[in-house]
Amino acid sequence: MRILFVTAPFRSHLYVQVPLAWALSVAGHEVRVASAPDIAGDVAEAGLAGVPVGDVLALRERMAAAEPAERTPGTPEPRQNAVQSDYGIEDPLAEFESNVLGWQSLFHSDSTFEDLIAFTRHWRPDLIISDTFMFAGGVAARICGAAHARMLFGADGLAQLRGAVTAAGGGRWPAGKPDPLRDWLDPILRRHGESFDEQIALGEWTVIPMPSCVWRPPGVHYLPVRHLPFNGPARTPDWLLEPPARRRVCVTLGLAHREDDHGVAATADDLFAAVADLDVEVVATLNAKQLGHATIPRNVRVVDFAPLNLLLPTCSAVVHSGGAGTFAGAVANGVPQLIVPNVYWSEKWWGSVAMANAVEDRGAGVYVADADQLTAPLLHEQLARVLDDPSFQAGADRLRRETLSLPTPHELVPVLERLTLAHRTRD
């Protein structure tokens, strides 16, 4: 079969898809990855055949322009940590409209749809697996007769919001209310003789690389798969070849926000002040911009990049922003987690809060605070607690065993083959 992945313009989202793409390729299927030209080099470095579609997105500038008005300076009022399942309850349609505007303006150039449709008509894929942000994948699948699946990277914010809106309408889209996703996609589909329906939005099924403790909305055909951490091409640093002399803590803020410079993240000053007097060795994966002018304590090693699949097996805890790759690496290696979600206008739909809720639910770590609420004393207290209380390591071990029961990408391949044959509309 021919299988096309459509990825969002983030390396972190591409890396979630890579293990499944390779499993399908090794099983003998032809695999391509469609992406914005911005990350075509990352697709190639992952060893996959890329198909650039649309114009260069210049995502940093787009996301900066989407930022809300600057926040009022001063100490923020303390607030309780969020719960993913509570989002969108008050006004889900307004939230949905805001997100559709973001998905449309940030991740799709004017030519994304037509480039992808042209390629799929020529290459004739049997299955298109698209990032949940990339609606061009569902549109192209309908037009070329391919089966269509989504692949999540974190929380299923799309299904959560659509479900909340239809629940408010008694199980249907509320009468007289606009559906901004339909209004955007239906004209494109009709130019090609098709029309919008829920399968365009949610796919015929959804691959979810998350353990069952990560909350998901009901009513979606989910196919769980084990998230095998992939961090891109890397060399093992010399210092990682020796076991640490003290307990090691990884501090990382992930790829997406670091590369695209949007939202509010934890500061190096707070991170370093929290660990300076602990009897631990800290490895902080921060670039020069994230580091700023912070004073580096003697127990902190700063590296611009370290492959987490090699670093995390040596760690006793990890402090991170709730990115899917770091979460998966920590789970796979049974490492207790301290999560400090970044703050961005759409962050609640990206997954960091759902993952923070999950580690607390399993006793595998703590949801410390959102980045704009973080203080060094709070992180110091919580990190010392996680390191010294053996129940957190026990919880991380339980969560690791839970994920080992999920099918690997290789084991998911025959399931995808059967579903594709049942759902594609082209012989």
RODO-2510 file (C-alpha; in nm, 4 decimals, decimal comma):
residues 427
     n   res          X          Y          Z
     1     m     0,0000     0,0000     0,0000
     2     r     0,0919     0,3657    -0,0323
     3     i     0,0695     0,5634     0,2903
     4     l     0,1067     0,9388     0,3233
     5     f     0,1735     1,1130     0,6541
     6     v     0,0822     1,4814     0,6774
     7     t     0,2689     1,6507     0,9588
     8     a     0,2385     1,9877     1,1266
     9     p     0,5331     2,2256     1,0809
    10     f     0,7053     2,1314     1,4071
    11     r     0,9915     1,8867     1,4484
    12     s     0,8309     1,7659     1,7701
    13     h     0,5111     1,6666     1,5844
    14     l     0,7069     1,4986     1,3056
    15     y     0,9051     1,2977     1,5613
    16     v     0,5836     1,1520     1,7060
    17     q     0,4983     1,0144     1,3611
    18     v     0,8433     0,8786     1,2701
    19     p     0,8302     0,5373     1,4488
    20     l     0,4959     0,4464     1,2882
    21     a     0,6130     0,5712     0,9475
    22     w     0,9201     0,3510     0,9725
    23     a     0,7190     0,0504     1,0948
    24     l     0,4963     0,0772     0,7875
    25     s     0,7973     0,1177     0,5617
    26     v     0,9761    -0,1839     0,7093
    27     a     0,6545    -0,3842     0,6589
    28     g     0,6894    -0,3204     0,2851
    29     h     0,4591    -0,0219     0,2318
    30     e     0,5549     0,2895     0,0371
    31     v     0,5638     0,5843     0,2767
    32     r     0,5850     0,9569     0,2127
    33     v     0,5681     1,2533     0,4516
    34     a     0,4027     1,5763     0,3385
    35     s     0,5034     1,8894     0,5249
    36     a     0,5540     2,2605     0,4910
    37     p     0,8922     2,3363     0,3307
    38     d     1,0044     2,4709     0,6689
    39     i     1,0755     2,1199     0,8037
    40     a     1,1600     1,9345     0,4819
    41     g     1,5189     1,8952     0,6058
    42     d     1,3989     1,7356     0,9304
    43     v     1,1909     1,4839     0,7348
    44     a     1,4987     1,3893     0,5319
    45     e     1,7153     1,3587     0,8442
    46     a     1,4597     1,1141     0,9861
    47     g     1,5310     0,8910     0,6848
    48     l     1,1885     0,9436     0,5278
    49     a     1,0875     1,0570     0,1794
    50     g     0,9433     1,4059     0,2051
    51     v     0,6911     1,5941    -0,0066
    52     p     0,6960     1,9722     0,0520
    53     v     0,3467     2,1231     0,0162
    54     g     0,2417     2,4848     0,0345
    55     d     0,4584     2,7879     0,0903
    56     v     0,7165     2,8472     0,3607
    57     l     0,5121     2,9252     0,6712
    58     a     0,7646     3,1320     0,8710
    59     l     0,5885     2,9984     1,1778
    60     r     0,7775     3,2084     1,4315
    61     e     0,6416     3,5289     1,2834
    62     r     0,2906     3,3860     1,2442
    63     m     0,2716     3,2617     1,6024
    64     a     0,4140     3,5829     1,7427
    65     a     0,1430     3,7738     1,5558
    66     a    -0,1203     3,5442     1,7096
    67     e    -0,0101     3,6241     2,0647
    68     p    -0,2693     3,8013     2,2797
    69     a    -0,2028     4,1510     2,4062
    70     e     0,0937     4,1785     2,6406
    71     r     0,0119     4,0739     2,9941
    72     t     0,0074     4,3289     3,2715
    73     p     0,3399     4,3223     3,4577
    74     g     0,3483     4,2194     3,8183
    75     t     0,3038     3,9115     4,0336
    76     p     0,0217     3,6938     3,8965
    77     e    -0,2632     3,5952     4,1198
    78     p    -0,2193     3,2332     4,2334
    79     r    -0,4600     2,9931     4,0655
    80     q    -0,5372     2,6259     4,0879
    81     n    -0,3815     2,3940     3,8303
    82     a    -0,6075     2,3149     3,5362
    83     v    -0,7841     1,9891     3,4488
    84     q    -0,7998     1,8971     3,0804
    85     s    -1,1544     1,7599     3,0880
    86     d    -1,2849     2,0940     3,2223
    87     y    -1,1686     2,3000     2,9250
    88     g    -1,4247     2,4456     2,6885
    89     i    -1,7220     2,3971     2,9202
    90     e    -1,8177     2,7641     2,9515
    91     d    -1,8201     2,8692     2,5845
    92     p    -1,6927     2,5855     2,3638
    93     l    -1,8028     2,7478     2,0388
    94     a    -1,5989     3,0609     2,1073
    95     e    -1,2988     2,8446     2,1952
    96     f    -1,3521     2,6412     1,8793
    97     e    -1,3753     2,9504     1,6590
    98     s    -1,0498     3,0782     1,8066
    99     n    -0,8725     2,7492     1,7442
   100     v    -0,9979     2,7125     1,3873
   101     l    -0,8639     3,0591     1,3129
   102     g    -0,5277     2,9501     1,4521
   103     w    -0,5190     2,6195     1,2610
   104     q    -0,6107     2,7997     0,9409
   105     s    -0,3772     3,0969     0,9671
   106     l    -0,0764     2,9308     1,1304
   107     f    -0,0446     2,5867     0,9704
   108     h    -0,1958     2,6210     0,6219
   109     s    -0,0705     2,8544     0,3530
   110     d    -0,2998     2,9402     0,0609
   111     s    -0,1403     2,6690    -0,1529
   112     t    -0,1241     2,3890     0,1076
   113     f    -0,4544     2,2316     0,0033
   114     e    -0,4036     2,2492    -0,3718
   115     d    -0,0443     2,1212    -0,3532
   116     l    -0,1497     1,8268    -0,1388
   117     i    -0,4540     1,7482    -0,3528
   118     a    -0,2394     1,7572    -0,6679
   119     f     0,0185     1,5231    -0,5160
   120     t    -0,2378     1,2717    -0,3869
   121     r    -0,4171     1,2616    -0,7220
   122     h    -0,0841     1,1770    -0,8845
   123     w     0,0593     0,9400    -0,6201
   124     r    -0,2776     0,7814    -0,5226
   125     p    -0,2201     0,6906    -0,1548
   126     d    -0,4356     0,4218     0,0036
   127     l    -0,4174     0,5809     0,3497
   128     i    -0,3478     0,9335     0,4690
   129     i    -0,2453     0,9771     0,8338
   130     s    -0,2578     1,3426     0,9286
   131     d    -0,1566     1,5412     1,2326
   132     t    -0,4733     1,6572     1,4051
   133     f    -0,3838     2,0184     1,3133
   134     m    -0,3470     1,9396     0,9418
   135     f    -0,6953     1,9435     0,7928
   136     a    -0,5555     1,9408     0,4412
   137     g    -0,4907     1,5693     0,4978
   138     g    -0,8592     1,4866     0,5494
   139     v    -0,9637     1,7010     0,2542
   140     a    -0,7092     1,5365     0,0219
   141     a    -0,8074     1,1877     0,1422
   142     r    -1,1731     1,2464     0,0566
   143     i    -1,0914     1,3831    -0,2883
   144     c    -0,8466     1,1071    -0,3851
   145     g    -1,0468     0,8212    -0,2271
   146     a    -0,7935     0,7286     0,0419
   147     a    -0,8792     0,6149     0,3915
   148     h    -0,8114     0,8876     0,6479
   149     a    -0,6765     0,8658     1,0029
   150     r    -0,5569     1,1299     1,2426
   151     m    -0,2483     1,0865     1,4607
   152     l    -0,2411     1,2791     1,7867
   153     f     0,0643     1,4190     1,9604
   154     g    -0,1073     1,4966     2,2912
   155     a    -0,4581     1,5928     2,3953
   156     d    -0,7434     1,5566     2,1451
   157     g    -0,8529     1,9187     2,1697
   158     l    -1,0340     1,9045     1,8367
   159     a    -1,2656     1,6200     1,9417
   160     q    -1,3040     1,7696     2,2886
   161     l    -1,4239     2,1034     2,1534
   162     r    -1,6477     1,9646     1,8783
   163     g    -1,7987     1,7266     2,1327
   164     a    -1,8641     2,0096     2,3771
   165     v    -2,0340     2,2188     2,1096
   166     t    -2,2566     1,9347     1,9863
   167     a    -2,3420     1,8377     2,3457
   168     a    -2,4689     2,1908     2,3968
   169     g    -2,6840     2,1365     2,0865
   170     g    -2,8367     1,8125     2,2098
   171     g    -2,6004     1,5885     2,0154
   172     r    -2,5949     1,7989     1,6968
   173     w    -2,4319     2,1218     1,5905
   174     p    -2,6486     2,3947     1,7504
   175     a    -2,9108     2,5254     1,5088
   176     g    -2,8326     2,8687     1,3728
   177     k    -2,4721     2,8607     1,4986
   178     p    -2,1810     2,8778     1,2542
   179     d    -1,9437     2,5837     1,2260
   180     p    -1,6143     2,7586     1,1489
   181     l    -1,4420     2,4357     1,0442
   182     r    -1,7179     2,3526     0,7957
   183     d    -1,7212     2,7126     0,6720
   184     w    -1,3465     2,6917     0,6027
   185     l    -1,3211     2,3428     0,4492
   186     d    -1,6512     2,2910     0,2677
   187     p    -1,5833     2,5423    -0,0125
   188     i    -1,2494     2,3707    -0,0830
   189     l    -1,4148     2,0296    -0,0933
   190     r    -1,6999     2,1499    -0,3176
   191     r    -1,4531     2,2797    -0,5758
   192     h    -1,3581     1,9145    -0,6139
   193     g    -1,7063     1,7651    -0,6029
   194     e    -1,7084     1,6664    -0,2321
   195     s    -1,8567     1,8077     0,0875
   196     f    -1,7728     1,8404     0,4554
   197     d    -1,8707     1,5851     0,7211
   198     e    -1,7374     1,4736     1,0599
   199     q    -1,4915     1,2274     0,9071
   200     i    -1,3153     1,5192     0,7418
   201     a    -1,2669     1,6689     1,0886
   202     l    -1,2011     1,3613     1,3036
   203     g    -1,0870     1,0983     1,0554
   204     e    -1,2256     0,7471     1,0245
   205     w    -1,0089     0,6539     1,3210
   206     t    -0,7467     0,8235     1,5374
   207     v    -0,4048     0,6873     1,6335
   208     i    -0,3261     0,7961     1,9899
   209     p     0,0316     0,7447     2,1165
   210     m    -0,0606     0,8056     2,4797
   211     p    -0,1190     0,5770     2,7801
   212     s    -0,4801     0,5343     2,8878
   213     c    -0,4362     0,7683     3,1868
   214     v    -0,4063     1,0678     2,9506
   215     w    -0,7642     1,1932     2,9303
   216     r    -0,9439     1,1754     2,5976
   217     p    -1,2988     1,2745     2,5002
   218     p    -1,5563     1,0016     2,4378
   219     g    -1,7088     0,9100     2,1031
   220     v    -1,3902     0,8777     1,8963
   221     h    -1,2504     0,5578     1,7402
   222     y    -0,9064     0,5564     1,9021
   223     l    -0,6263     0,3162     1,8127
   224     p    -0,3695     0,3238     2,0940
   225     v    -0,0037     0,2756     2,0065
   226     r     0,3074     0,2835     2,2203
   227     h     0,4978     0,6080     2,1763
   228     l     0,8555     0,5081     2,0992
   229     p     1,0639     0,8181     2,1733
   230     f     1,2524     0,9542     1,8730
   231     n     1,4806     1,2541     1,9137
   232     g     1,6341     1,2830     1,5694
   233     p     1,9931     1,2192     1,4603
   234     a     2,2369     1,2495     1,7497
   235     r     2,5719     1,1390     1,8911
   236     t     2,6185     1,0126     2,2451
   237     p     2,8116     1,2792     2,4404
   238     d     3,1223     1,1527     2,6192
   239     w     2,9872     1,2579     2,9590
   240     l     2,6858     1,0294     2,9110
   241     l     2,9054     0,7219     2,8823
   242     e     2,9816     0,7286     3,2556
   243     p     2,7146     0,6736     3,5256
   244     p     2,6387     0,9886     3,7292
   245     a     2,8096     1,0233     4,0664
   246     r     2,4917     1,1712     4,2181
   247     r     2,1245     1,1555     4,1341
   248     r     2,0777     1,3200     3,7966
   249     v     1,7919     1,5550     3,7084
   250     c     1,7111     1,6610     3,3546
   251     v     1,5676     2,0093     3,3030
   252     t     1,4309     2,0728     2,9551
   253     l     1,1757     2,3020     2,7948
   254     g     1,1207     2,0959     2,4795
   255     l     1,1499     2,1778     2,1111
   256     a     0,8355     2,3558     1,9944
   257     h     0,8411     2,6690     2,2102
   258     r     1,2186     2,6881     2,2100
   259     e     1,2350     2,6959     1,8310
   260     d     0,9354     2,9159     1,7643
   261     d     0,9675     3,1552     2,0577
   262     h     0,6087     3,2083     2,1625
   263     g     0,4162     3,2105     2,4868
   264     v     0,5530     3,2150     2,8422
   265     a     0,7959     2,9461     2,9542
   266     a     0,9750     2,8854     3,2827
   267     t     1,2866     3,1019     3,3175
   268     a     1,6401     2,9760     3,3628
   269     d     1,6691     3,1952     3,6728
   270     d     1,3817     3,0139     3,8457
   271     l     1,4940     2,6710     3,7265
   272     f     1,8510     2,7203     3,8464
   273     a     1,7555     2,8809     4,1777
   274     a     1,5337     2,5786     4,2485
   275     v     1,8162     2,3255     4,2064
   276     a     2,1238     2,5190     4,3204
   277     d     2,1413     2,3789     4,6773
   278     l     2,0165     2,0255     4,6048
   279     d     2,2587     1,7345     4,6179
   280     v     2,1983     1,6427     4,2550
   281     e     2,3643     1,6686     3,9162
   282     v     2,1454     1,8722     3,6798
   283     v     2,1590     1,8540     3,3017
   284     a     1,9769     2,1533     3,1511
   285     t     1,9050     2,1410     2,7776
   286     l     1,8732     2,5146     2,7185
   287     n     1,9918     2,7192     2,4233
   288     a     2,1566     3,0586     2,4549
   289     k     1,8297     3,2511     2,4311
   290     q     1,6628     3,0403     2,6999
   291     l     1,9708     3,0708     2,9184
   292     g     1,9870     3,4483     2,8912
   293     h     2,2068     3,6019     3,1605
   294     a     2,1245     3,3460     3,4286
   295     t     2,3995     3,2448     3,6696
   296     i     2,4737     2,8734     3,6299
   297     p     2,5126     2,6886     3,9622
   298     r     2,8069     2,4528     4,0089
   299     n     2,5820     2,1446     4,0017
   300     v     2,4293     2,2321     3,6625
   301     r     2,5625     2,1215     3,3245
   302     v     2,4103     2,3259     3,0407
   303     v     2,3968     2,1677     2,6955
   304     d     2,2224     2,3096     2,3923
   305     f     2,0899     1,9635     2,3050
   306     a     2,1089     1,6132     2,4454
   307     p     1,9238     1,3119     2,3009
   308     l     1,6617     1,2425     2,5664
   309     n     1,6374     0,8756     2,4731
   310     l     1,9996     0,8501     2,5925
   311     l     1,9870     1,1012     2,8779
   312     l     1,6636     1,0048     3,0544
   313     p     1,7642     0,6436     3,1381
   314     t     2,0333     0,7955     3,3623
   315     c     1,7964     1,0349     3,5434
   316     s     1,6106     1,0205     3,8744
   317     a     1,3660     1,2966     3,7710
   318     v     1,2877     1,5263     3,4809
   319     v     1,1511     1,8821     3,4921
   320     h     0,9809     1,9747     3,1650
   321     s     0,7007     2,1692     2,9987
   322     g     0,4769     1,8746     2,9086
   323     g     0,5922     1,8149     2,5536
   324     a     0,4899     1,4829     2,4015
   325     g     0,8442     1,3685     2,3291
   326     t     0,9780     1,4361     2,6778
   327     f     0,6679     1,2842     2,8370
   328     a     0,7047     0,9701     2,6255
   329     g     1,0752     0,9399     2,7045
   330     a     1,0132     0,9761     3,0765
   331     v     0,7325     0,7194     3,0695
   332     a     0,9361     0,4719     2,8646
   333     n     1,2246     0,4915     3,1111
   334     g     1,0216     0,5062     3,4324
   335     v     1,1428     0,8549     3,5282
   336     p     0,9311     1,0653     3,7702
   337     q     0,8164     1,3901     3,6081
   338     l     0,7657     1,7480     3,7243
   339     i     0,5606     1,9314     3,4630
   340     v     0,5491     2,3106     3,4219
   341     p     0,3230     2,3801     3,1208
   342     n     0,4072     2,6766     2,9035
   343     v     0,1447     2,9495     2,8746
   344     y     0,0189     3,0310     2,5269
   345     w    -0,3269     3,1263     2,4018
   346     s    -0,3960     2,7721     2,2718
   347     e    -0,1688     2,5713     2,5053
   348     k    -0,4591     2,3984     2,6770
   349     w    -0,5369     2,2092     2,3548
   350     w    -0,1810     2,0872     2,2907
   351     g    -0,1565     1,8241     2,5621
   352     s     0,0748     1,9451     2,8361
   353     v    -0,2073     1,9837     3,0889
   354     a    -0,3522     1,6408     3,0047
   355     m    -0,0089     1,4848     3,0594
   356     a     0,0426     1,6723     3,3847
   357     n    -0,2961     1,5490     3,5074
   358     a    -0,1981     1,1940     3,4062
   359     v     0,1309     1,1787     3,5956
   360     e    -0,0423     1,3057     3,9082
   361     d    -0,3239     1,0533     3,8632
   362     r    -0,0704     0,7698     3,8451
   363     g     0,1496     0,9055     4,1241
   364     a     0,4340     0,9288     3,8709
   365     g     0,5128     1,2953     3,9297
   366     v     0,3579     1,6349     3,9929
   367     y     0,1942     1,9162     3,8007
   368     v     0,4050     2,1905     3,9597
   369     a     0,2390     2,5039     3,8167
   370     d     0,1848     2,6815     3,4878
   371     a     0,4952     2,8696     3,3758
   372     d     0,3562     3,2115     3,4675
   373     q     0,2845     3,0856     3,8211
   374     l     0,6180     2,9117     3,8816
   375     t     0,8500     3,0238     4,1591
   376     a     1,1894     2,8840     4,2489
   377     p     1,0832     2,7887     4,6063
   378     l     0,7814     2,5972     4,4732
   379     l     0,9877     2,3989     4,2228
   380     h     1,2592     2,3370     4,4853
   381     e     1,0025     2,1983     4,7280
   382     q     0,8357     1,9742     4,4713
   383     l     1,1608     1,8441     4,3225
   384     a     1,2991     1,7544     4,6664
   385     r     0,9702     1,5784     4,7416
   386     v     0,9771     1,3741     4,4199
   387     l     1,3412     1,2756     4,4674
   388     d     1,3074     1,1738     4,8320
   389     d     0,9657     1,0039     4,8315
   390     p     1,0006     0,6544     4,6791
   391     s     0,6307     0,6451     4,5923
   392     f     0,6989     0,8657     4,2882
   393     q     0,9514     0,6201     4,1481
   394     a     0,7039     0,3399     4,2124
   395     g     0,4351     0,5383     4,0279
   396     a     0,6688     0,6006     3,7335
   397     d     0,7462     0,2291     3,7182
   398     r     0,3737     0,1468     3,7144
   399     l     0,3120     0,3950     3,4337
   400     r     0,5983     0,2427     3,2358
   401     r     0,4499    -0,1054     3,2737
   402     e     0,1113     0,0273     3,1635
   403     t     0,2548     0,1599     2,8379
   404     l     0,4332    -0,1697     2,7695
   405     s     0,0879    -0,3265     2,7292
   406     l     0,0136    -0,0959     2,4331
   407     p     0,0844    -0,2264     2,0810
   408     t     0,4120    -0,1181     1,9259
   409     p     0,4050     0,0604     1,5893
   410     h     0,5051    -0,2715     1,4297
   411     e     0,2088    -0,4475     1,5940
   412     l    -0,0277    -0,1730     1,4757
   413     v     0,0621    -0,2222     1,1084
   414     p    -0,1783    -0,5124     1,0348
   415     v    -0,4610    -0,3218     1,2058
   416     l    -0,3983    -0,0232     0,9786
   417     e    -0,3870    -0,2509     0,6757
   418     r    -0,7297    -0,3983     0,7562
   419     l    -0,8866    -0,0607     0,8288
   420     t    -0,7458     0,0895     0,5109
   421     l    -0,8910    -0,1855     0,2950
   422     a    -1,2294    -0,1380     0,4643
   423     h    -1,2413     0,2424     0,4360
   424     r    -1,0712     0,3540     0,1164
   425     t    -1,3225     0,4364    -0,1538
   426     r    -1,0876     0,3887    -0,4499
   427     d    -0,9971     0,0440    -0,5856
***
